[in-house]
Amino acid sequence: MTTSFDDILVSSRQLLLLASICCGALMCKIVYDLTRFISPLLFGVYGKLDSKVRMEWNNRGFSTFHAVLTSVASIYLLVISDQFDENVHGDAVINSTTRLSESVMGISLGYFLSDLAMIFWHFPALGGIEYVFHHFLSMFAIILSVTSGQSQFYIFIVLLSEATTPFVNLRWYLDTSGQKGSKAYTLNGIALFLGWLVARILLFIYFFVHMYLHFHQVKQVFPLGFYSLLTIPPALAVMNLIWFWKITKGMIKTLSKAKTSGMKKQ
């Protein structure tokens, strides 16, 4: 029995994906342990926290690392490289895939699997059913894209929205360390509002407009992937709008307190 070049290519892609998923999970473990080791040295409050809060503190460490990694990779693939440049690839951009893009998606799968495992193990301490729903939708979309080699442009637009995660986590860190009334907390709240507006509202509007204008390409996607593109992003967009409403109310409340506090000092 002879092995064709296509079989070898498929096998190498499968090995790359598996290795990337393992690297993503290992990354979470390493950053979790580093956060647990470094935090007591930098934050005196860490040692006073109970075990469940410390666990969430460490968990947010690797979610922040993943967010920064995928955001940088997404910007590179979407803006800097020519992987999704229509002037270079034309209509074939919907089928554009490289080892780098597949590796990044594999690492994200490893992260989502690790985080989901912790969410289930400590449920609901690390987040409720909305986080489970978000992670399952994200994993399903990534798996379809990385195994088919299609729609990766849209996957990286969604992954770029992870750029808001560091602000969400910093808000939690400041609150947990007793700095909710600090200037840093207020500034981070404003940054979170603006970041969410750009990365999860305006970026999703661009997503839908681009998909509408390039629907002749979208129709080339295999059936399950095609219908997933029509359903999963809108579901994520609705969740983003709900969270944005909560963030907006929180920012208004924080700014009102800061203003009241400033008036009292005068």
CYANA upper distance limits for C-alpha pairs under 8 A (distance plus 0.5 A):
  3 THR  CA      7 ASP  CA      6.85
  3 THR  CA      8 ILE  CA      7.56
  4 SER  CA      8 ILE  CA      7.02
  5 PHE  CA      9 LEU  CA      6.66
  6 ASP  CA     10 VAL  CA      6.64
  7 ASP  CA     11 SER  CA      6.58
  8 ILE  CA     12 SER  CA      6.60
  9 LEU  CA     13 ARG  CA      6.72
 10 VAL  CA     14 GLN  CA      6.73
 11 SER  CA     15 LEU  CA      6.73
 12 SER  CA     16 LEU  CA      6.57
 13 ARG  CA     17 LEU  CA      6.63
 13 ARG  CA     99 ARG  CA      8.48
 14 GLN  CA     18 LEU  CA      6.65
 15 LEU  CA     19 ALA  CA      6.50
 16 LEU  CA     20 SER  CA      6.51
 16 LEU  CA     99 ARG  CA      8.45
 16 LEU  CA    102 GLU  CA      8.44
 16 LEU  CA    103 SER  CA      7.38
 17 LEU  CA     21 ILE  CA      6.68
 17 LEU  CA    102 GLU  CA      7.27
 17 LEU  CA    103 SER  CA      6.84
 17 LEU  CA    106 GLY  CA      5.89
 18 LEU  CA     22 CYS  CA      6.76
 18 LEU  CA    106 GLY  CA      7.76
 19 ALA  CA     23 CYS  CA      6.59
 19 ALA  CA    106 GLY  CA      8.37
 20 SER  CA     24 GLY  CA      6.61
 20 SER  CA    103 SER  CA      5.90
 20 SER  CA    104 VAL  CA      7.90
 20 SER  CA    105 MET  CA      8.45
 20 SER  CA    106 GLY  CA      5.17
 20 SER  CA    107 ILE  CA      5.50
 20 SER  CA    110 GLY  CA      7.86
 21 ILE  CA     25 ALA  CA      6.83
 21 ILE  CA    106 GLY  CA      5.14
 21 ILE  CA    107 ILE  CA      5.45
 21 ILE  CA    108 SER  CA      7.81
 21 ILE  CA    109 LEU  CA      6.30
 21 ILE  CA    110 GLY  CA      4.74
 21 ILE  CA    111 TYR  CA      8.29
 22 CYS  CA     26 LEU  CA      6.53
 22 CYS  CA    107 ILE  CA      7.97
 22 CYS  CA    110 GLY  CA      6.61
 23 CYS  CA     27 MET  CA      6.38
 23 CYS  CA    107 ILE  CA      6.68
 23 CYS  CA    110 GLY  CA      7.51
 24 GLY  CA     28 CYS  CA      6.93
 24 GLY  CA    106 GLY  CA      7.59
 24 GLY  CA    107 ILE  CA      4.51
 24 GLY  CA    108 SER  CA      6.81
 24 GLY  CA    109 LEU  CA      7.55
 24 GLY  CA    110 GLY  CA      4.70
 24 GLY  CA    111 TYR  CA      5.77
 25 ALA  CA     29 LYS  CA      6.98
 25 ALA  CA    107 ILE  CA      7.94
 25 ALA  CA    110 GLY  CA      5.03
 25 ALA  CA    111 TYR  CA      6.04
 25 ALA  CA    113 LEU  CA      7.93
 25 ALA  CA    114 SER  CA      6.31
 26 LEU  CA     30 ILE  CA      6.65
 27 MET  CA     31 VAL  CA      6.58
 27 MET  CA     62 PHE  CA      8.20
 27 MET  CA    111 TYR  CA      8.40
 28 CYS  CA     32 TYR  CA      6.38
 28 CYS  CA     62 PHE  CA      5.80
 28 CYS  CA     63 SER  CA      8.30
 28 CYS  CA    111 TYR  CA      6.93
 28 CYS  CA    114 SER  CA      7.55
 29 LYS  CA     33 ASP  CA      6.73
 29 LYS  CA     62 PHE  CA      8.44
 30 ILE  CA     34 LEU  CA      6.63
 31 VAL  CA     35 THR  CA      6.44
 31 VAL  CA     61 GLY  CA      7.14
 31 VAL  CA     62 PHE  CA      5.80
 31 VAL  CA     65 PHE  CA      8.12
 32 TYR  CA     36 ARG  CA      6.76
 32 TYR  CA     58 ASN  CA      5.67
 32 TYR  CA     59 ASN  CA      6.62
 32 TYR  CA     61 GLY  CA      6.77
 32 TYR  CA     62 PHE  CA      6.25
 33 ASP  CA     37 PHE  CA      6.68
 33 ASP  CA     58 ASN  CA      8.01
 34 LEU  CA     38 ILE  CA      6.43
 35 THR  CA     39 SER  CA      6.14
 35 THR  CA     58 ASN  CA      5.96
 35 THR  CA     61 GLY  CA      6.54
 36 ARG  CA     40 PRO  CA      7.86
 36 ARG  CA     54 ARG  CA      8.44
 36 ARG  CA     58 ASN  CA      6.36
 37 PHE  CA     41 LEU  CA      8.10
 38 ILE  CA     42 LEU  CA      7.00
 39 SER  CA     43 PHE  CA      6.08
 39 SER  CA     46 TYR  CA      6.96
 40 PRO  CA     44 GLY  CA      6.53
 40 PRO  CA     45 VAL  CA      8.24
 40 PRO  CA     46 TYR  CA      6.02
 40 PRO  CA     47 GLY  CA      6.63
 44 GLY  CA     48 LYS  CA      8.17
 45 VAL  CA     49 LEU  CA      7.24
 45 VAL  CA    177 SER  CA      6.53
 46 TYR  CA     54 ARG  CA      7.46
 46 TYR  CA    177 SER  CA      8.27
 49 LEU  CA     53 VAL  CA      6.55
 49 LEU  CA     54 ARG  CA      6.55
 50 ASP  CA     54 ARG  CA      6.77
 51 SER  CA     55 MET  CA      6.59
 52 LYS  CA     56 GLU  CA      6.89
 52 LYS  CA    125 ALA  CA      8.16
 53 VAL  CA     57 TRP  CA      6.60
 54 ARG  CA     58 ASN  CA      6.74
 55 MET  CA     59 ASN  CA      6.63
 56 GLU  CA     60 ARG  CA      6.60
 56 GLU  CA    125 ALA  CA      8.40
 56 GLU  CA    126 LEU  CA      6.94
 57 TRP  CA     61 GLY  CA      7.05
 57 TRP  CA    173 TYR  CA      7.85
 58 ASN  CA     62 PHE  CA      7.51
 59 ASN  CA     63 SER  CA      6.96
 59 ASN  CA    115 ASP  CA      8.23
 60 ARG  CA     64 THR  CA      6.51
 60 ARG  CA    169 ASN  CA      6.69
 61 GLY  CA     65 PHE  CA      6.93
 62 PHE  CA     66 HIS  CA      6.58
 63 SER  CA     67 ALA  CA      6.63
 63 SER  CA    111 TYR  CA      8.31
 63 SER  CA    115 ASP  CA      8.46
 63 SER  CA    165 THR  CA      7.97
 64 THR  CA     68 VAL  CA      6.79
 64 THR  CA    165 THR  CA      6.70
 64 THR  CA    166 PRO  CA      5.58
 64 THR  CA    169 ASN  CA      7.53
 65 PHE  CA     69 LEU  CA      6.67
 66 HIS  CA     70 THR  CA      6.55
 66 HIS  CA    108 SER  CA      7.91
 66 HIS  CA    111 TYR  CA      7.66
 67 ALA  CA     71 SER  CA      6.44
 67 ALA  CA    162 GLU  CA      5.65
 67 ALA  CA    163 ALA  CA      6.24
 67 ALA  CA    164 THR  CA      8.36
 67 ALA  CA    165 THR  CA      6.63
 67 ALA  CA    166 PRO  CA      7.45
 68 VAL  CA     72 VAL  CA      6.67
 68 VAL  CA    162 GLU  CA      8.29
 68 VAL  CA    163 ALA  CA      6.96
 68 VAL  CA    166 PRO  CA      8.08
 69 LEU  CA     73 ALA  CA      6.72
 70 THR  CA     74 SER  CA      6.35
 70 THR  CA    104 VAL  CA      7.51
 70 THR  CA    108 SER  CA      8.01
 70 THR  CA    159 LEU  CA      6.95
 70 THR  CA    160 LEU  CA      7.27
 70 THR  CA    162 GLU  CA      7.87
 71 SER  CA     75 ILE  CA      6.66
 71 SER  CA    159 LEU  CA      7.24
 71 SER  CA    160 LEU  CA      5.33
 71 SER  CA    161 SER  CA      8.03
 71 SER  CA    162 GLU  CA      6.96
 71 SER  CA    163 ALA  CA      6.06
 72 VAL  CA     76 TYR  CA      6.74
 73 ALA  CA     77 LEU  CA      6.66
 73 ALA  CA    104 VAL  CA      7.77
 74 SER  CA     78 LEU  CA      6.32
 74 SER  CA    156 PHE  CA      5.91
 74 SER  CA    157 ILE  CA      7.63
 74 SER  CA    159 LEU  CA      7.32
 74 SER  CA    160 LEU  CA      6.17
 75 ILE  CA     79 VAL  CA      5.96
 75 ILE  CA     80 ILE  CA      7.36
 75 ILE  CA    160 LEU  CA      7.71
 76 TYR  CA     80 ILE  CA      5.25
 76 TYR  CA     81 SER  CA      6.38
 77 LEU  CA     81 SER  CA      5.70
 77 LEU  CA     82 ASP  CA      7.86
 77 LEU  CA     83 GLN  CA      6.86
 77 LEU  CA     84 PHE  CA      7.87
 77 LEU  CA    101 SER  CA      8.01
 77 LEU  CA    156 PHE  CA      8.40
 78 LEU  CA     82 ASP  CA      8.25
 78 LEU  CA     83 GLN  CA      7.86
 78 LEU  CA     84 PHE  CA      6.85
 78 LEU  CA    153 PHE  CA      7.70
 78 LEU  CA    156 PHE  CA      7.83
 78 LEU  CA    157 ILE  CA      8.28
 81 SER  CA     85 ASP  CA      8.46
 82 ASP  CA     88 VAL  CA      7.56
 83 GLN  CA     89 HIS  CA      8.37
 83 GLN  CA     93 VAL  CA      8.04
 83 GLN  CA     96 SER  CA      7.14
 83 GLN  CA     97 THR  CA      8.05
 83 GLN  CA     98 THR  CA      8.44
 84 PHE  CA     89 HIS  CA      7.69
 84 PHE  CA     93 VAL  CA      5.95
 84 PHE  CA     96 SER  CA      7.31
 84 PHE  CA    153 PHE  CA      6.99
 85 ASP  CA     89 HIS  CA      6.66
 85 ASP  CA     90 GLY  CA      8.02
 85 ASP  CA     93 VAL  CA      7.59
 86 GLU  CA     90 GLY  CA      4.83
 86 GLU  CA     91 ASP  CA      7.31
 86 GLU  CA     93 VAL  CA      6.79
 89 HIS  CA     93 VAL  CA      5.92
 89 HIS  CA     96 SER  CA      8.48
 91 ASP  CA    217 GLN  CA      6.65
 92 ALA  CA     96 SER  CA      6.94
 92 ALA  CA    217 GLN  CA      8.42
 93 VAL  CA    153 PHE  CA      8.30
 94 ILE  CA    150 GLN  CA      6.21
 94 ILE  CA    151 SER  CA      5.72
 94 ILE  CA    152 GLN  CA      7.68
 94 ILE  CA    153 PHE  CA      7.53
 94 ILE  CA    217 GLN  CA      6.77
 94 ILE  CA    218 VAL  CA      7.54
 94 ILE  CA    220 GLN  CA      8.38
 94 ILE  CA    221 VAL  CA      8.22
 95 ASN  CA    149 GLY  CA      6.43
 95 ASN  CA    150 GLN  CA      5.01
 95 ASN  CA    151 SER  CA      7.00
 95 ASN  CA    152 GLN  CA      8.14
 96 SER  CA    149 GLY  CA      7.37
 96 SER  CA    150 GLN  CA      7.19
 96 SER  CA    151 SER  CA      8.33
 96 SER  CA    152 GLN  CA      7.59
 96 SER  CA    153 PHE  CA      8.47
 97 THR  CA    101 SER  CA      6.89
 97 THR  CA    102 GLU  CA      7.55
 97 THR  CA    149 GLY  CA      6.17
 97 THR  CA    150 GLN  CA      7.81
 97 THR  CA    152 GLN  CA      7.47
 98 THR  CA    102 GLU  CA      6.73
 99 ARG  CA    103 SER  CA      6.50
100 LEU  CA    104 VAL  CA      6.73
101 SER  CA    105 MET  CA      6.80
101 SER  CA    152 GLN  CA      8.30
102 GLU  CA    106 GLY  CA      6.60
102 GLU  CA    146 VAL  CA      6.47
103 SER  CA    107 ILE  CA      6.70
104 VAL  CA    108 SER  CA      6.79
105 MET  CA    109 LEU  CA      6.71
105 MET  CA    142 ILE  CA      7.05
105 MET  CA    146 VAL  CA      7.47
106 GLY  CA    110 GLY  CA      6.82
106 GLY  CA    146 VAL  CA      8.41
107 ILE  CA    111 TYR  CA      6.81
108 SER  CA    112 PHE  CA      6.64
109 LEU  CA    113 LEU  CA      6.53
109 LEU  CA    139 MET  CA      6.67
109 LEU  CA    142 ILE  CA      7.87
109 LEU  CA    143 ILE  CA      8.44
110 GLY  CA    114 SER  CA      6.64
111 TYR  CA    115 ASP  CA      6.52
112 PHE  CA    116 LEU  CA      6.30
112 PHE  CA    135 HIS  CA      6.70
112 PHE  CA    139 MET  CA      7.39
113 LEU  CA    117 ALA  CA      6.57
114 SER  CA    118 MET  CA      6.92
115 ASP  CA    119 ILE  CA      6.63
116 LEU  CA    120 PHE  CA      6.66
116 LEU  CA    132 VAL  CA      7.32
116 LEU  CA    135 HIS  CA      7.45
117 ALA  CA    121 TRP  CA      6.58
118 MET  CA    122 HIS  CA      6.52
118 MET  CA    123 PHE  CA      8.42
118 MET  CA    126 LEU  CA      8.15
119 ILE  CA    123 PHE  CA      5.81
119 ILE  CA    124 PRO  CA      7.36
119 ILE  CA    125 ALA  CA      7.86
119 ILE  CA    126 LEU  CA      5.91
119 ILE  CA    127 GLY  CA      7.14
119 ILE  CA    132 VAL  CA      8.13
120 PHE  CA    124 PRO  CA      8.01
122 HIS  CA    126 LEU  CA      7.13
123 PHE  CA    127 GLY  CA      7.47
123 PHE  CA    128 GLY  CA      7.69
124 PRO  CA    128 GLY  CA      5.77
127 GLY  CA    131 TYR  CA      6.33
127 GLY  CA    132 VAL  CA      8.35
128 GLY  CA    132 VAL  CA      7.42
129 ILE  CA    133 PHE  CA      6.60
130 GLU  CA    134 HIS  CA      6.57
131 TYR  CA    135 HIS  CA      6.59
132 VAL  CA    136 PHE  CA      6.65
133 PHE  CA    137 LEU  CA      6.67
134 HIS  CA    138 SER  CA      6.65
134 HIS  CA    236 LEU  CA      7.63
135 HIS  CA    139 MET  CA      6.54
136 PHE  CA    140 PHE  CA      6.51
137 LEU  CA    141 ALA  CA      6.71
137 LEU  CA    232 ILE  CA      7.17
138 SER  CA    142 ILE  CA      6.68
139 MET  CA    143 ILE  CA      6.50
140 PHE  CA    144 LEU  CA      6.77
141 ALA  CA    145 SER  CA      6.75
141 ALA  CA    155 ILE  CA      7.93
141 ALA  CA    225 GLY  CA      8.43
141 ALA  CA    228 SER  CA      7.72
141 ALA  CA    232 ILE  CA      8.09
142 ILE  CA    146 VAL  CA      6.46
142 ILE  CA    155 ILE  CA      7.23
143 ILE  CA    147 THR  CA      6.46
144 LEU  CA    148 SER  CA      6.56
144 LEU  CA    225 GLY  CA      6.91
145 SER  CA    149 GLY  CA      6.02
145 SER  CA    150 GLN  CA      5.76
145 SER  CA    151 SER  CA      6.43
145 SER  CA    152 GLN  CA      6.46
145 SER  CA    155 ILE  CA      7.97
145 SER  CA    225 GLY  CA      7.98
146 VAL  CA    150 GLN  CA      7.73
146 VAL  CA    152 GLN  CA      7.94
150 GLN  CA    221 VAL  CA      7.09
151 SER  CA    155 ILE  CA      7.09
151 SER  CA    218 VAL  CA      8.29
151 SER  CA    221 VAL  CA      7.83
152 GLN  CA    156 PHE  CA      6.74
153 PHE  CA    157 ILE  CA      7.04
154 TYR  CA    158 VAL  CA      6.97
154 TYR  CA    207 PHE  CA      7.58
155 ILE  CA    159 LEU  CA      6.71
156 PHE  CA    160 LEU  CA      6.46
157 ILE  CA    161 SER  CA      7.39
157 ILE  CA    203 LEU  CA      7.93
157 ILE  CA    204 PHE  CA      8.46
157 ILE  CA    207 PHE  CA      7.67
158 VAL  CA    162 GLU  CA      8.06
158 VAL  CA    204 PHE  CA      8.22
160 LEU  CA    199 ALA  CA      7.50
161 SER  CA    196 TRP  CA      8.46
161 SER  CA    199 ALA  CA      5.28
161 SER  CA    200 ARG  CA      5.97
161 SER  CA    203 LEU  CA      8.17
162 GLU  CA    199 ALA  CA      8.36
163 ALA  CA    195 GLY  CA      8.17
163 ALA  CA    199 ALA  CA      7.49
164 THR  CA    168 VAL  CA      7.02
164 THR  CA    192 LEU  CA      7.09
164 THR  CA    195 GLY  CA      6.33
164 THR  CA    196 TRP  CA      6.47
164 THR  CA    199 ALA  CA      7.50
165 THR  CA    169 ASN  CA      6.64
166 PRO  CA    170 LEU  CA      6.49
167 PHE  CA    171 ARG  CA      6.61
167 PHE  CA    188 ASN  CA      6.95
167 PHE  CA    189 GLY  CA      8.27
167 PHE  CA    191 ALA  CA      7.68
167 PHE  CA    192 LEU  CA      5.92
168 VAL  CA    172 TRP  CA      7.04
168 VAL  CA    192 LEU  CA      7.29
169 ASN  CA    173 TYR  CA      6.67
170 LEU  CA    174 LEU  CA      6.57
170 LEU  CA    188 ASN  CA      7.95
171 ARG  CA    175 ASP  CA      6.69
171 ARG  CA    185 TYR  CA      6.91
171 ARG  CA    188 ASN  CA      7.16
171 ARG  CA    189 GLY  CA      7.59
172 TRP  CA    176 THR  CA      6.49
173 TYR  CA    177 SER  CA      6.56
174 LEU  CA    178 GLY  CA      6.83
174 LEU  CA    179 GLN  CA      5.47
174 LEU  CA    180 LYS  CA      6.44
174 LEU  CA    185 TYR  CA      6.87
175 ASP  CA    179 GLN  CA      5.99
175 ASP  CA    180 LYS  CA      5.20
175 ASP  CA    185 TYR  CA      8.30
179 GLN  CA    184 ALA  CA      8.50
179 GLN  CA    185 TYR  CA      7.31
180 LYS  CA    185 TYR  CA      6.23
181 GLY  CA    185 TYR  CA      7.18
181 GLY  CA    186 THR  CA      8.11
181 GLY  CA    258 ALA  CA      8.09
182 SER  CA    186 THR  CA      7.18
183 LYS  CA    187 LEU  CA      6.67
184 ALA  CA    188 ASN  CA      6.47
185 TYR  CA    189 GLY  CA      6.62
186 THR  CA    190 ILE  CA      6.94
186 THR  CA    251 MET  CA      8.15
186 THR  CA    254 THR  CA      6.94
186 THR  CA    255 LEU  CA      7.33
186 THR  CA    258 ALA  CA      8.25
187 LEU  CA    191 ALA  CA      6.71
188 ASN  CA    192 LEU  CA      6.44
189 GLY  CA    193 PHE  CA      6.70
189 GLY  CA    247 ILE  CA      8.50
189 GLY  CA    250 GLY  CA      8.44
189 GLY  CA    251 MET  CA      6.21
189 GLY  CA    254 THR  CA      8.38
190 ILE  CA    194 LEU  CA      6.76
190 ILE  CA    251 MET  CA      7.13
191 ALA  CA    195 GLY  CA      6.31
192 LEU  CA    196 TRP  CA      6.35
192 LEU  CA    247 ILE  CA      8.30
193 PHE  CA    197 LEU  CA      6.61
193 PHE  CA    244 PHE  CA      8.02
193 PHE  CA    247 ILE  CA      6.95
193 PHE  CA    248 THR  CA      7.02
193 PHE  CA    251 MET  CA      7.85
194 LEU  CA    198 VAL  CA      6.76
195 GLY  CA    199 ALA  CA      6.30
195 GLY  CA    200 ARG  CA      8.31
196 TRP  CA    200 ARG  CA      5.64
196 TRP  CA    201 ILE  CA      7.15
196 TRP  CA    244 PHE  CA      7.37
197 LEU  CA    201 ILE  CA      5.50
197 LEU  CA    202 LEU  CA      6.65
197 LEU  CA    244 PHE  CA      8.11
198 VAL  CA    202 LEU  CA      5.48
198 VAL  CA    203 LEU  CA      6.49
199 ALA  CA    203 LEU  CA      5.66
199 ALA  CA    204 PHE  CA      8.02
200 ARG  CA    204 PHE  CA      6.38
200 ARG  CA    237 ALA  CA      7.92
200 ARG  CA    240 ASN  CA      6.75
201 ILE  CA    205 ILE  CA      6.82
201 ILE  CA    237 ALA  CA      7.91
201 ILE  CA    240 ASN  CA      7.68
201 ILE  CA    241 LEU  CA      7.75
202 LEU  CA    206 TYR  CA      6.78
203 LEU  CA    207 PHE  CA      6.66
204 PHE  CA    208 PHE  CA      6.80
204 PHE  CA    237 ALA  CA      7.33
205 ILE  CA    209 VAL  CA      6.68
206 TYR  CA    210 HIS  CA      6.39
207 PHE  CA    211 MET  CA      6.66
208 PHE  CA    212 TYR  CA      6.62
209 VAL  CA    213 LEU  CA      6.69
210 HIS  CA    214 HIS  CA      6.52
211 MET  CA    215 PHE  CA      6.10
211 MET  CA    218 VAL  CA      7.42
214 HIS  CA    218 VAL  CA      6.97
215 PHE  CA    219 LYS  CA      6.59
216 HIS  CA    220 GLN  CA      7.64
217 GLN  CA    221 VAL  CA      8.03
218 VAL  CA    226 PHE  CA      7.28
219 LYS  CA    226 PHE  CA      7.18
220 GLN  CA    226 PHE  CA      8.50
221 VAL  CA    225 GLY  CA      6.53
221 VAL  CA    226 PHE  CA      5.82
222 PHE  CA    226 PHE  CA      6.41
223 PRO  CA    227 TYR  CA      6.74
224 LEU  CA    228 SER  CA      6.54
225 GLY  CA    229 LEU  CA      6.69
226 PHE  CA    230 LEU  CA      7.10
227 TYR  CA    231 THR  CA      6.80
228 SER  CA    232 ILE  CA      5.96
228 SER  CA    233 PRO  CA      8.47
229 LEU  CA    233 PRO  CA      6.83
230 LEU  CA    234 PRO  CA      7.69
231 THR  CA    235 ALA  CA      6.87
232 ILE  CA    236 LEU  CA      6.77
233 PRO  CA    237 ALA  CA      6.48
234 PRO  CA    238 VAL  CA      6.70
235 ALA  CA    239 MET  CA      6.97
236 LEU  CA    240 ASN  CA      6.63
237 ALA  CA    241 LEU  CA      6.69
238 VAL  CA    242 ILE  CA      6.81
239 MET  CA    243 TRP  CA      6.73
240 ASN  CA    244 PHE  CA      6.40
241 LEU  CA    245 TRP  CA      6.69
242 ILE  CA    246 LYS  CA      7.07
243 TRP  CA    247 ILE  CA      6.62
244 PHE  CA    248 THR  CA      6.50
245 TRP  CA    249 LYS  CA      6.77
246 LYS  CA    250 GLY  CA      6.64
247 ILE  CA    251 MET  CA      6.58
248 THR  CA    252 ILE  CA      6.70
249 LYS  CA    253 LYS  CA      6.66
250 GLY  CA    254 THR  CA      6.62
251 MET  CA    255 LEU  CA      6.56
252 ILE  CA    256 SER  CA      6.55
253 LYS  CA    257 LYS  CA      6.80
254 THR  CA    258 ALA  CA      6.67
255 LEU  CA    259 LYS  CA      6.56
256 SER  CA    260 THR  CA      6.64
257 LYS  CA    261 SER  CA      6.51
258 ALA  CA    262 GLY  CA      6.63
259 LYS  CA    263 MET  CA      6.76
260 THR  CA    264 LYS  CA      6.83
261 SER  CA    265 LYS  CA      6.93
262 GLY  CA    266 GLN  CA      7.01
